[in-house]
Amino acid sequence: MAYIDVPTSTDLVRDGMKVLTLVDALCNKNEAGTVVFSVETDGAYRLSLDGIGTAFAVVGEQIVVRNSVDTTGKINNDGVYTIEAVPGTGSIEVVEPVAAATSVGSCTIDEIDTFILHPDKRCEQICVFVINSANTDPQISFVPGPFWAASTKKNIPPIQGTPDGATSNLFQVETAKYLQTESEELTDEINREGSILMRLMPATGESGATVKVAFIQLF
């Protein structure tokens, strides 16, 4: 996962033209197969899959796990996870809890990018412009804030939209649901507080690098 800063396109005037500043997605890692989810004796939550330690050996990276229902059909570990340790080739440990289980062979793991949007005026809504230049179907999911937040239920988070193939899409977002208030350094220069975070989750097995994003602030 990368945190990607999105410049704010402002100074929009009637009968005028404004060139939007677009930034590229980077997420292009993916794995598939049977995953073993376990809770270690020290309390660590571990995912084991041949090759996963090499593909995702970055502490702090976020991934999305899909199709993880186990062979009994009763345990589902689908969701978004943050990597906190790489104990060895073939496994990762994550922050979020997992249920001990073995997935069916179609389980997939994809890297997530998170775009950082910076509203700097009091406004109720913003617009995010997403261009998908290839025939893929990524998913867009905004991280809920603490006030009037969107659902934070377990498993795959709420999806605000899926750009259909090679299309240009405009997302209109209510800021109160997604404005972040927690102080946390996302990068060396950018703090979480006061931002809106938009996750890009590539379609299974697809690269997210075909996506460009722009942020439009409304007044």
C-alpha positions in Angstrom: 0.0 0.0 0.0 1.0 3.5 -0.6 -0.4 6.7 0.8 -0.8 9.0 -2.2 -1.3 12.7 -1.7 -3.9 14.3 -4.0 -3.6 18.0 -4.7 -6.8 20.1 -4.3 -8.3 21.6 -7.4 -9.8 24.9 -6.3 -10.4 28.4 -7.7 -13.1 27.0 -10.0 -15.0 29.9 -11.6 -18.1 30.2 -13.7 -17.4 30.2 -17.5 -13.8 29.4 -16.8 -11.6 26.4 -17.3 -9.6 24.5 -14.6 -7.1 21.8 -15.4 -7.5 19.0 -12.8 -4.3 17.7 -11.3 -4.4 13.9 -11.6 -2.2 11.4 -9.6 -1.6 7.7 -10.4 -2.4 4.7 -8.4 0.5 2.4 -7.6 -1.0 -0.8 -6.2 -0.1 -3.8 -8.3 0.7 -6.7 -6.0 -1.6 -9.8 -5.8 -1.5 -13.4 -4.7 -4.0 -16.2 -4.9 -4.4 -19.7 -3.5 -5.2 -21.5 -0.2 -4.5 -19.3 2.9 -4.1 -20.6 6.4 -5.3 -18.1 9.0 -4.0 -18.7 12.5 -3.8 -17.2 15.9 -0.2 -17.8 17.3 0.7 -18.6 20.9 1.9 -15.0 21.4 -1.5 -13.7 20.1 -0.3 -12.7 16.7 -2.7 -13.0 13.7 -0.9 -14.8 10.9 -1.7 -15.5 7.2 0.3 -18.2 5.5 0.5 -18.7 1.8 3.4 -19.8 -0.4 5.0 -16.7 -1.7 3.0 -14.1 0.3 6.0 -13.1 2.4 7.9 -12.0 -0.7 5.0 -10.2 -2.3 3.9 -8.3 0.7 7.0 -8.0 2.9 6.3 -4.4 3.9 5.3 -3.5 7.4 2.4 -1.0 7.3 1.1 -2.1 3.9 -2.6 -2.7 3.6 -4.2 -5.6 1.8 -7.7 -6.8 0.9 -8.5 -10.5 1.3 -11.4 -11.9 -0.7 -13.1 -15.3 -1.1 -11.6 -16.6 2.2 -14.6 -18.7 3.3 -13.1 -21.9 4.7 -13.8 -25.5 3.5 -16.7 -25.8 6.0 -18.4 -22.7 4.7 -18.7 -21.3 8.2 -15.6 -19.0 8.7 -15.1 -15.9 6.6 -11.9 -13.9 7.0 -12.6 -11.5 4.1 -11.6 -7.9 4.9 -8.9 -5.2 4.9 -5.8 -5.9 6.9 -2.6 -4.0 7.9 0.7 -5.9 7.9 2.6 -5.5 11.1 5.3 -8.2 10.8 6.8 -10.6 8.2 8.0 -13.6 10.3 9.4 -15.4 7.3 8.9 -16.3 3.6 5.4 -17.5 3.1 3.6 -15.7 5.9 2.6 -12.3 7.2 1.2 -11.1 10.5 -1.6 -8.5 10.6 -3.0 -6.0 13.1 -6.7 -6.9 12.6 -8.1 -10.2 14.2 -8.5 -13.3 12.1 -10.4 -16.6 12.8 -8.3 -19.7 12.7 -9.2 -21.5 9.4 -8.0 -22.8 6.1 -9.5 -21.0 3.1 -10.6 -22.7 -0.1 -8.1 -22.5 -3.0 -9.7 -19.4 -4.6 -8.7 -16.9 -1.8 -7.1 -13.7 -3.2 -5.0 -11.0 -1.7 -4.5 -7.6 -3.3 -2.5 -4.5 -2.4 -4.5 -1.4 -1.5 -3.6 2.3 -2.2 -5.1 5.0 -0.1 -5.5 8.5 -1.6 -5.2 11.5 0.9 -7.7 14.3 0.1 -7.3 17.6 1.9 -10.5 19.7 2.2 -9.4 23.1 3.4 -12.7 25.0 3.4 -15.9 24.3 5.4 -18.0 22.4 2.9 -20.6 19.7 3.1 -19.6 17.8 0.0 -16.6 17.2 -2.2 -16.1 15.5 -5.5 -13.5 13.0 -6.5 -12.7 12.3 -10.1 -11.5 8.8 -10.9 -10.3 7.7 -14.3 -9.9 4.1 -15.0 -8.0 3.7 -18.3 -8.2 -0.1 -18.7 -10.9 -2.7 -18.8 -10.7 -3.5 -15.0 -13.2 -2.9 -12.3 -11.5 -1.5 -9.1 -13.5 -0.7 -6.0 -13.6 2.7 -4.3 -14.1 2.7 -0.5 -13.8 5.8 1.7 -12.5 5.3 5.2 -15.2 6.3 7.8 -14.6 9.0 10.3 -15.8 9.1 13.9 -18.8 11.4 13.4 -21.8 10.1 11.4 -19.5 7.5 10.2 -20.2 4.9 7.5 -20.4 1.3 8.5 -17.3 -0.2 10.1 -18.6 -3.8 10.0 -16.2 -6.7 9.7 -15.2 -8.1 6.3 -15.1 -6.0 3.1 -15.8 -2.3 3.9 -18.7 -0.5 2.2 -18.0 0.2 -1.4 -19.0 3.6 -2.7 -18.6 2.6 -6.3 -16.9 0.4 -8.9 -15.6 2.2 -12.1 -16.9 0.0 -14.9 -14.1 -0.8 -17.4 -12.3 2.1 -19.0 -14.4 5.0 -17.8 -14.3 8.4 -16.1 -16.2 8.6 -12.8 -17.2 11.4 -10.4 -17.8 10.5 -6.8 -19.8 13.1 -4.7 -19.0 12.5 -1.0 -20.5 13.9 2.1 -17.6 15.1 4.2 -19.2 14.6 7.6 -19.1 10.9 7.2 -15.5 10.6 6.3 -13.5 13.5 7.8 -10.6 12.1 9.9 -10.0 13.6 13.4 -7.3 11.3 14.7 -3.7 12.7 14.7 -1.4 10.3 13.0 1.5 10.7 10.6 0.6 9.0 7.4 3.8 10.1 5.7 6.8 12.2 6.8 4.8 15.4 6.0 1.1 14.5 6.0 -1.1 14.0 9.1 -4.3 12.1 9.1 -6.3 14.7 11.0 -8.5 16.9 8.8 -8.1 14.6 5.7 -10.4 12.3 3.9 -9.0 8.9 2.9 -10.1 7.0 -0.2 -9.1 3.4 -0.6 -8.6 1.9 -4.1 -9.0 -1.8 -4.0 -8.1 -3.4 -7.4 -10.3 -6.1 -8.9 -9.0 -9.6 -8.0 -5.7 -10.2 -9.7 -5.6 -6.8 -11.4 -3.2 -3.9 -11.1 -4.5 -0.6 -9.7 -1.9 1.3 -11.7 -4.4 2.1 -14.5 -6.3 4.5 -12.2 -5.9 8.3 -11.9 -7.5 10.4 -9.2 -8.3 14.2 -8.9 -9.9 16.0 -6.0 -12.5 18.8 -6.6 -13.5 21.0 -3.7 -17.0 22.5 -3.9 -18.1 25.9 -2.5 
